[in-house]
Amino acid sequence: MNAPHLEPRIRAIVVELLTVACMEQYVPGGHQMVLDAMSYYQHVKHERSRFGHLVSELKSSHTTLEMQVKYLSLINLLINEPSDLELRHTIRTEFVQLGLQDVVQELKKIDNADLATQVDVFEDLGQEDQDEIKAKIWKFRPGIAQEVNLESLDSLYRALKEQAESEGLRGIFQDILQNLLCLPVSTAIGMRSWLLADRLMRQIAINRDTIGTEAGAKFQLTEMLDAVASQAKEVAMQKTIQELEARIETLRKENAVKTDTIREKDGTLVKLYEEMEALKKELKSIQDDKNAAIEKVSQEIDGLRRAEREARENAERNDQARNQALRLVQEKDELLKRLSVGTGVVLSQVANVENGTVVNV
């Protein structure tokens, strides 16, 4: 089909024959024969992809509108004729990696009913397959659509990394990435290796009974899973060990924090004890000062009481002396009175004597 010497009419007939050959209802097994023929052509011509010439012809500016419709019709049959979802997805992925999606977007700009029909078939059936694949994934991972943006490469990587680390599969995830990095994508072998890896991973993801290529050997998935059962147990044990180590480390850190807290509290207690002792000493000093002041005041009060008692006693003695003095004065006055009377009698008698009159007393 990509031979430049072929006449357009012959080229159109070849594409139409291949299209009919892909229809299982007319040619049983024809779809696989067409795939095998294209794979053989790729090998003989040393091309990177078995479908590269189809995409090149579809997007070529020299290709007529009629031939674009025929090419896209053949591509749709190559992708959508198989009943196996995984095979359809594999073939579609090969075409998408060749840039078919961008080519289809350009074809949508062309105003042609037949071409628009083939574009709709490509997009609609592709979306149906994508939805079916997501449904199978969601069956095994409910809620994953809410957790991860399946259309974002960064989101997918972060989710895989977190999942691998949480389940103790970090080393295996790293090995997978390293192995993929070693695949030479710039060569035909590298391209096929990536496609094979994608196909096998998808078959495992949707839990197919058998895995393999559409024409190659098939392997029972359960047998292959059993082959790595012991390794899986080892990984699970390693995860348990890592969890225990992480728990021990957490407990160690918590214990260290508690020890530091205890030490800090001990330091605080020592400081508080020292402050308490200082307060006790200060309180004792205050109490001693208070007792001394009380003693001094008591002594002063006793002195005042003694002075008061002495003053009272002195006052009492003064009162007694005054009373005695008053008695003495009274006695003196009485004596004076008596003396005055006696003196008067004597003087009278004297007068009488002088006058010659004797009065008997």
CORNOR-V844545 format. One record per backbone hydrogen bond with DSSP energy under -1.0 kcal/mol. NH is the residue of the N-H (numbers start at 1). CO is the residue of the C=O. If there is no record, write none. Layout:
# CORNOR-V844545
nh->NH co->CO
nh->NH co->CO
This chain:
# CORNOR-V844545
nh->6 co->3
nh->11 co->7
nh->12 co->8
nh->13 co->9
nh->14 co->10
nh->15 co->11
nh->16 co->12
nh->17 co->13
nh->18 co->14
nh->19 co->15
nh->20 co->16
nh->21 co->17
nh->22 co->18
nh->23 co->20
nh->26 co->23
nh->27 co->23
nh->30 co->27
nh->33 co->29
nh->34 co->30
nh->35 co->31
nh->36 co->32
nh->37 co->33
nh->38 co->34
nh->39 co->35
nh->40 co->36
nh->41 co->37
nh->42 co->38
nh->43 co->39
nh->44 co->40
nh->45 co->41
nh->47 co->42
nh->55 co->51
nh->56 co->52
nh->57 co->53
nh->58 co->54
nh->59 co->55
nh->63 co->60
nh->68 co->64
nh->69 co->65
nh->70 co->66
nh->71 co->67
nh->72 co->68
nh->73 co->69
nh->74 co->70
nh->75 co->71
nh->76 co->72
nh->77 co->73
nh->78 co->74
nh->79 co->75
nh->80 co->76
nh->81 co->77
nh->88 co->84
nh->89 co->85
nh->90 co->86
nh->91 co->87
nh->92 co->88
nh->93 co->89
nh->94 co->90
nh->95 co->91
nh->96 co->92
nh->97 co->93
nh->99 co->96
nh->100 co->95
nh->103 co->99
nh->104 co->100
nh->105 co->101
nh->106 co->102
nh->107 co->103
nh->108 co->104
nh->109 co->106
nh->110 co->107
nh->112 co->110
nh->116 co->112
nh->117 co->113
nh->118 co->114
nh->119 co->115
nh->120 co->116
nh->121 co->117
nh->122 co->118
nh->123 co->119
nh->124 co->120
nh->125 co->121
nh->126 co->122
nh->127 co->123
nh->128 co->124
nh->129 co->125
nh->130 co->126
nh->131 co->127
nh->132 co->128
nh->133 co->129
nh->134 co->130
nh->135 co->131
nh->136 co->132
nh->137 co->133
nh->138 co->134
nh->139 co->135
nh->140 co->136
nh->141 co->137
nh->144 co->141
nh->147 co->143
nh->148 co->144
nh->150 co->148
nh->152 co->149
nh->156 co->152
nh->157 co->153
nh->158 co->154
nh->159 co->155
nh->160 co->156
nh->161 co->157
nh->162 co->158
nh->163 co->159
nh->164 co->160
nh->165 co->161
nh->166 co->162
nh->167 co->163
nh->169 co->164
nh->173 co->169
nh->174 co->170
nh->175 co->171
nh->176 co->172
nh->177 co->173
nh->178 co->174
nh->179 co->175
nh->180 co->176
nh->181 co->177
nh->182 co->178
nh->183 co->180
nh->185 co->183
nh->187 co->184
nh->191 co->187
nh->192 co->188
nh->193 co->189
nh->194 co->190
nh->195 co->191
nh->196 co->192
nh->197 co->193
nh->198 co->194
nh->199 co->195
nh->200 co->196
nh->201 co->197
nh->202 co->198
nh->203 co->199
nh->204 co->200
nh->205 co->201
nh->206 co->202
nh->207 co->204
nh->208 co->203
nh->211 co->219
nh->219 co->211
nh->221 co->209
nh->224 co->220
nh->225 co->221
nh->226 co->222
nh->227 co->223
nh->229 co->226
nh->232 co->228
nh->233 co->229
nh->234 co->230
nh->235 co->231
nh->236 co->232
nh->237 co->233
nh->238 co->234
nh->239 co->235
nh->240 co->236
nh->241 co->237
nh->242 co->238
nh->243 co->239
nh->244 co->240
nh->245 co->241
nh->246 co->242
nh->247 co->243
nh->248 co->244
nh->249 co->245
nh->250 co->246
nh->251 co->247
nh->252 co->248
nh->253 co->249
nh->254 co->250
nh->255 co->251
nh->256 co->252
nh->257 co->253
nh->258 co->254
nh->259 co->255
nh->260 co->256
nh->261 co->257
nh->262 co->258
nh->263 co->259
nh->264 co->260
nh->265 co->261
nh->266 co->262
nh->267 co->263
nh->268 co->264
nh->269 co->265
nh->270 co->266
nh->271 co->267
nh->272 co->268
nh->273 co->269
nh->274 co->270
nh->275 co->271
nh->276 co->272
nh->277 co->273
nh->278 co->274
nh->279 co->275
nh->280 co->276
nh->281 co->277
nh->282 co->278
nh->283 co->279
nh->284 co->280
nh->285 co->281
nh->286 co->282
nh->287 co->283
nh->288 co->284
nh->289 co->285
nh->290 co->286
nh->291 co->287
nh->292 co->288
nh->293 co->289
nh->294 co->290
nh->295 co->291
nh->296 co->292
nh->297 co->293
nh->298 co->294
nh->299 co->295
nh->300 co->296
nh->301 co->297
nh->302 co->298
nh->303 co->299
nh->304 co->300
nh->305 co->301
nh->306 co->302
nh->307 co->303
nh->308 co->304
nh->309 co->305
nh->310 co->306
nh->311 co->307
nh->312 co->308
nh->313 co->309
nh->314 co->310
nh->315 co->311
nh->316 co->312
nh->317 co->313
nh->318 co->314
nh->319 co->315
nh->320 co->316
nh->321 co->317
nh->322 co->318
nh->323 co->319
nh->324 co->320
nh->325 co->321
nh->326 co->322
nh->327 co->323
nh->328 co->324
nh->329 co->325
nh->330 co->326
nh->331 co->327
nh->332 co->328
nh->333 co->329
nh->334 co->330
nh->335 co->331
nh->336 co->332
nh->337 co->333
nh->338 co->334
nh->339 co->335
nh->340 co->336
nh->341 co->337
nh->342 co->338
nh->343 co->339
nh->344 co->340
nh->345 co->341
nh->346 co->342
nh->347 co->343
nh->348 co->344
nh->349 co->345
nh->350 co->346
nh->351 co->347
nh->352 co->348
nh->353 co->349
nh->354 co->350
nh->355 co->351
nh->356 co->352
nh->357 co->352
